[in-house]
Amino acid sequence: MSHVIELYKDKLFLLQNIVNLDGRMIAFPPNQTGFAPLNSYVIKEETGALMIDTGYLYHQDNILNQLSKIVTPHLPLSLLPSRVNEFMSVGNAKAISKHFNVISYYLAQPDAPDWFDFTDSERDLELKNIPTHVIGKQIKCEIGYNTGRFIDIMSAPLRLINTAWVYDKFSKTLFTSDMFTYALSDDKDGPWILEKDDIICESQFIKSFMLNTRYWWLEGAKTRILRENIRRVFNEYDISTIAPGYGKIFRGRELVEKEFNKLDTILAEVDFSQVKAHYIARNHLR
C-alpha cells in the first residue's frame, strides 16, 4: 500500500509505502508486529525540488509513480539520502536519476554514485556528472533558484551511522531520519499522522524500541553531550512537525516538545551514571 500526502500545500509532500512488520527489517525490533510507513519527502518550489530518502528498491515502481505526481521530468531535483549506507535511503537514487532531472546530490561523503550505483553489472558513469555537495557538520541549501527558501542540513546529534537531519523553516518541519521512528499501527490504514490529541507512545516502549534496534549501545553510554546537542536543535529551530524516515509523523508544537522531552528522559536514564554498560548478545531483547 502506498500514499502521497500533501503536508504543506504545493510545498511539502510525503511519499509513503506501508510494510507489514514480521521481524525481517532491522529498523524495527525483531518481535515487533503491526504496520509501519516507510517515508520519503519532497520539498518543492516552482523552480526546483529536493527529495529526502529514495526508498527500498522493492518499492521502485511505487516511488517513481508517486514522484511523478509531484514533480515533472524537467523540474530540477536534488537527492538527499539521510543514511547513505542504508538501502531504505539510497535504494532508488539511481532510478530516480535516470527518470528525472536530478541536478545534485547531498551526502556526507564525496562521489555519491559510489554509494548507490549497485543495481547493474556495470557502473553508470553518467551519474558521475551529477555534482555531490558534501554536507559536513551543517550546510544550507536553497530549494529551487532565487526562491529564498533555504533548508538546514546537519549531522544528526544522535546516530549510529552517518546520518543527516534536515530543517525546513518554511514548513517548520524537522526531518529526523532514523530518530522518532517508533510510532507504528496495528491497522494497515493508519492513521499515519499524529496530532496532539492522539494516543502517543509511552517512554518505556520508546526506550525498548531504541535499545532493540540501532541504539542498543546507549545503555551505559555517556549521554550528557548527546542530550545537550539534541536540546540545542529543539531550542534553535521552531519545530511544529517531526518527520522521521519511517514511522508516523508528529504534528503540533506541543506534541513535538513532548517527544523531545521523552527522548531526553530516556537518554538520562541510560547514562553511565545510572546504568552499567554490558555486553548485549545478538537478538537479545530489552
N, C-alpha and C positions, 0 to 999 in steps of 0.2 A: 504494500500500500504506500502511495506517495502523495505529497501535498505541496502546493505552492501557497504560501501565506504572505500577504502584504502587511508587514509590521508597521510601516510608515508609508503613507500613500505616495506611490511613484518613486520613493527614495530608498526604501529598505525592504528586502524580501527574504523570506525563509524558505529554503528547499528542504523538505523532509522525506526520508524513507524510513518506514516503520519496520522494525525487526522483532521477531519473537525470541525471547531470551531462553536458551536451552543449555547454557553452560559452555558454549563454544567460543564466545567472544571475550577476549582477555580484558576488555574495557569494563566488564561487569563481573561481580563476584560469581564464582562457578555455580553456586547454589541459587542464584537469583532467577526468579521466574517473572513472567509478565511480558510487557511490551515496552520498547524504547524507541524514540525517534533519533535517527542519525541526521545531523543538521549541517547544511551548508548555507551560506548567506551571500547576498548580493547587495552591495551598497552602490546606489545608482544616481547619476546625474545625466542631463541631456547629452553631454559631450564625452561621457566615459563612465566606466563602472569598475568595481573591484569585487572579486569573489573570494570569500574566506572558506577554505577547505573544499575539496572536489569530490569527496565520497569514495566508497568502495568501487572497484572495477565491476563487481557483481551488479551494481546499480547503474552502470554506464548509460544504458538506453533511457532510463528514467531521468538521470541527471541532465543529459543532453536535451531531452524533451522539455524538462522543467526550465532549463536555462533559456531555451529558445522562446519561451513565453514572456521572458523578462527583457532580454537584450536582442538586438538584431545582429546578424552575422558581421555587420560592418562597424558596430559600435566598439570603440577602443576598450579593451578589457584587460585588467591586471589580475593575476592569481596570487593568493597568499595562503599557502598550506601552513596551518598553525603548528603542525607537528610533522616535520619534514620526513622523519623516519617511521611514519605510520601510514599504512595503506588507506585508512579512513580519510586522511588529509590529502594524499597525493595520487590516489588511485586513478582519477580521471583527468589529471592535469594534461597529459599528452593528448588525449582525445579532444578535450576542450580546445587545446591549442590548435588542433587541426581543423576544427569545425567553426571556430570563432576568431575574431580579430584580436588575439592576445598580443599585447604590446610590451608587457613586462611581467617579471616575477619578483615577489618579495620573499626573501628567505634569510635564514641565519647564516647560511653558507653560500659561497660563490658558485657559479655554474649550476644553476638549478636543474637543468635537464639531466645531470648526472644522477639525480635522486629519484626521478620518476619516469625515465625512458627505459622501461623494463618489459614492455608488452610484445615486442617483436624480436626476432632473431638478430636483426641488425639495428644499429643505432640510427635514429633520425637526426642527422646532423643539422637539419634546418632549424631545429629547436635552439641550437646554439646561437642563432642570430637574434633571438629574443633576449634583451638585457636582463640581468639579475641585479636587483637592488638589495644589498646586504643590510639586514635590519640592525645588527649590533645591539647595543643596550636599548636604544629608543630612537625612532625617526618619525618624521611627519610625512604624510603622503596626501596629495591633493586628488580628489575624485573628479575626473574629467579635466578640462582645460579652462583656466580662469573662472572657476566656479566659486572659489573662496571656501569651499568645503574641504576641510582637512581632517584626517584621522590620525591618531597617535598609535603607532605600532611599537610595542615594548616587549622586552624579555619578561616572561611570566615570573612573578615574585615567588611562586611555589611551583616546582616542576620536578619531574624525574628525568625527562629527555628534553632536548632543545624545543622550547615551546614559546609561542608568541600570544600575547593578549593584545586586543585592539579596542580603542575607544573612539566612538563616533559622537562628537559633540552635538551635531545637528539633531540626532535622534536620542541623545543621552543614553546610548547603549554601550555596554561593556561586553565584548566577545571574549569568553574566558576559556576557550579550547577544552582541556580535559579537567577543568575545575567547575564545581557546582553542577555536576553531571548526574546526580543521584535521584532526581525526581522522575519516577517511572509510572507505569499504569498497568492495572490488571485488565484494562479494556483496550482492544486494538484501535479503538476510535478516540482514545484520549480521555479528556481534553489535554492538549499539549502546551497550553499557555496558562500559567498560574497567576491569579490575581490575589490581592491581599486577603480576600475572604475565603480562599480555598484552604483545604486541609494541606498542611505543609509537612515535610519530612521532619521527624524528631532528630535531635542531635545524636543520640546513640545509634540510630540507623545510619546516619551520615558517617559517623566515625567508623562503624563496621564496614561500610561501603568503601571508604578510603583505604582502610588497612587491608582489605581483601582484594584490592586492585593495585594500581601502580604506586600507592602511597604506603605500602607495607613497611617502609623504612622509617616512618615518622615516629613510631613508638620508641621513646628513649633518645630522640634526637634533640639538638639544641635549637629550639623553635623561636627564641626571642626575636632574632633578626627577621625570620620569616614573617612573624606577626607584625613587626614594625613596617616591613615593606608592603604587606597586604593592606594594612591600615592607611598607609600613605596613598595608595591607589584610591581607596574609598574616599579619603578626605580631599584629594586633589581634584577628582572628577565628579561632576554632577551626574550620578548614575540613576536612571529610572528603570532600566531594563538590564537583566543579566541574560546573555545569550550564549549558552555553552555549546560545545561541539557535538554533544549528544545529551539526551535528556530534555526535560521540559524547560520552557522559557519562564523566567521570573520577571514579572512586570509590576511596577509600582515602587516608589522610593521607600515606603515603609517596609515592604517585603524585602527589597534589596538590602536594607540595613539589617533586618533580622537574619538574613542568610550570611552576611559578613560577620555578624556577631556570633552566630553558631560556629562558623569556621574558626574564629578567634578563640572561642571557648575550647574547642576540640584541640587546637594546637597548644593551648596552655595545659590541657590535661595530659597530653602525650609528651610534654617536655621532659628532659632528662632529670630535672629536679623532682619530678613526680613519679616517673616510672623508670625502670632499669631496662636498658637495651638488651635484647637477647636474640638468639638465632631463631629464625622463622622457617620451618620446614615448608617445602613446596606444597601448595594446595591446603595448607593449614588455615582454617577459617577462624576469624576472631570477631 
